[in-house]
Amino acid sequence: MAAYASLLSLGNILDHLLQHPPRQGGVLEKAQIDSLLENITFLQEFLEEFSLTRGDEIQALEAKIVSSAHAAENIIESRVVDQILEDSEDGSERSSSTDLLCQDLQTVIEEFGSLKKDVMKIKETDHELIEILQQPRKDGTAGSFIRGASINKNTMVGFDEDLIQIMDTLTGDPSNLQFLSILGMGGIGKTTLAKNVFDNPLIVKRFDRRAWVTISQQYRVHEILLGLLKNIGVHVGEDEEKTQNNDDELGLRLHRCLFGRRYFIVMDDMWSIEVWYVMKRFFPDNGNGSRVMVTTRLSNVADSFNSCILHRLHFLDEDQSWALFCDKVFGKESCPPELEQVAKTIARNCGGLPLAIVAVSGLVAKFSRTIEYWVYVANHTYEALDTGSGELCFHILSLSYRHLPVHLKPCFLYLAIFPEDHKIKISRLVKLWVAEGILKPIGSRSLEESAEDNLKDLIDRNMIQVHDYGSRNKIKTCTIHDLFRDLCLREAQKEKFLCVTKFHSLSYHSRIIDSKIRDEEELKSLFANLLLKPISYLFSNDGFRRLVKSRYIDCDSGIFSSTLDSLSVVWNLQTIMIPGVNLSQTPMNLPAEIWEMPHLRHLKKDEGDFYLPDPPSTKTVVLKNLQTLYKIRNLRCTDEVVGRIPNIRKLGITYREFPDGLGWDDYEVDNLARLHSLESLFLKSAEKVPQQSLCFPHSLKKLTLENCELGWEDLTVVGLLPHLEVLNLMHDAVKGSRWNPEEGEFLELKCLRIQSTDVEEWIADRSHFPRLEKLQLGGLRHLKEIPQGIGEIPTLGSILLVWCSPSAIYSAKKIQEEQQNIGNYELEVRFFVQRLARRHEYDTPVTAGWWKR
């Protein structure tokens, strides 16, 4: 697997050099590049064909491939850096590094030629298992990357009695605060059982406050308190999140929010009783039937918890194992008779461990249903069963890993860089996979699309779980079970794919740099072979060489500013992410050389904005790879600028403080309509945007407007966008007291968010937003009511109101009541009101939840 990843990465670098050499006139002889690429392709095809069938026999060969590929990559990158540094020094001999590179590469080419001969010998041997393991897969073409039938909910089998007991305890007569615990080994279903309880409609209705927090082995009380506060819907400021010495204040705030209310708290995956001793003082006994429940895999923790009821989960019996297996593999279908005997053997061999059953069902469900393959899987699960209960689960999970297609293995093992129980943000994970060069290009599909396909495949195989969805119903975050993460760590280190330190840091290829190291816990974000060196090392003479070779930079504004003068020499840079809060209103000035970085794919600043000058006229480089440009101050959307970014998908622009003599006509905002790949647009203005500037491409799926002071009638041009799914109208984006949309508008809109406008009257019915799923209203203190016809939209699933008028809240309740009267209990209505009784009192939710961006 590491061999395949190293070949992909090397091929990626060679392609970049071939398309856009960092030095005028080229870096390598084309014949050398072609020779290397030919050998790389040959070896990739061999690994794709043989990795499943002859894994043990080709380990030595794979080690040689890894060594040769890494050597070639290091030579290329080092010599390219030499050339760049030579070009930056007047009077240098510019041919020396190129000559050395060609000499070194000739040696590498000879090594690859030797590897090709070794492969030819292996291919001449018998192919005994190929026909079994290379069967066509079911549903081999990945679908759209959205919520679908292939993403299953938490299935609970075998714990019906436990569920009944827990529900009885939670809803029973004892009025004092009671504690419950669920005990069992990893993968046995503790979290699944707790989640089914937590989301049960009876529990949702009974408790005023519900909160879920995951503890994990490396816990921090500060993070636990923040998680609980956010989960019950309390707004927490950014300063409070960063301050590490205010745990008592956060705890007292939690105590106040729970005091007098019936609450239910779940503390999942507790590894130490010490955390309970710290936390229990913040849970008041209100004498109203409040409950706290923990899940743990450690008996001493459960015993010390003083729970009124201890639920010890046991392995599933054969019938339960078979039921869970069938549910995951066949769904509503029946098991084919010819497979039933071997299928029951597979289920039985999992030893009654739910996670193992889920994992192996994800394995067999992706292959065609042939008796030969299923017998092979059954035999291997039996071998795993013979290893003993201690390693049973790991061996079964290893079976799922070993039988991943070779192109998925690097993506799966890469998940080891994230801490235990971390909510992995999909947008970041995709960028990291792309930057690492571990994705195989497929036809005309972008690497990001290939990454999303791979992620969906891993989800379908039950190896990672969906955690949350975004506004467009695309997967937003995912998680990986602790046991699967342990598997990632073992296999990644065994194959020398990456090394994760005790700080969860990645040391792989020196190409990904994330300098967010404000404290020890954030060292997990340092992606470089610089784990023991201060971040200032990056900007010393030696460290600069590493920076020049980087592909992904994620650092705060101050550190990034110090690199701007040298940014143009980072020849293979693909992603620049600037997180965090920007206290200054002054935009960060980017160099004009940004327009000459052909490999750049994402340039994003979360807070504040960049200033990007017009592209230089001396050299025309079309940034065909650029997909994200966010946020740019006063971007002039001239013909030249729009022509330089033809494939942009996400764009953020802010307009304010125009220089003297310039007006809206000079910025040519109407040219945005020419960006035919644009899917997401953020547009903010400090003054009213003229109606003639409102021109958007038909490809747009998400639009966010802020401070634009449009009239409601101006939204007609927005409503007619054929693919628009999300519309966010923020902080005076629209001015006016009455909104009466026309029929035929917003036909594909799924999420509508309106915040801080002066609208009073809204006239609409189900015909205006026929596909609406989410409605979020904030700060609408003058809105009289939500149109009752909105509740009749069949797709509507939730209405959220934050700090809206009492009459608007009343109308939302009325909509929910009317829908329940006709049998629709799926519509969720949540609202928040502002309490002013105490000084420093934060806005308190009436029900759980919070405004989600």
Order of alpha helices (4+ residues) and beta strands (2+ residues): alpha-alpha-alpha-alpha-alpha-alpha-beta-alpha-alpha-beta-alpha-alpha-alpha-beta-alpha-beta-alpha-beta-alpha-alpha-alpha-alpha-alpha-alpha-beta-alpha-alpha-beta-beta-alpha-beta-beta-beta-alpha-beta-alpha-beta-beta-beta-beta-beta-alpha-beta-alpha-beta-beta-beta-alpha-beta-beta-beta-beta-beta-beta-beta-alpha-beta-beta
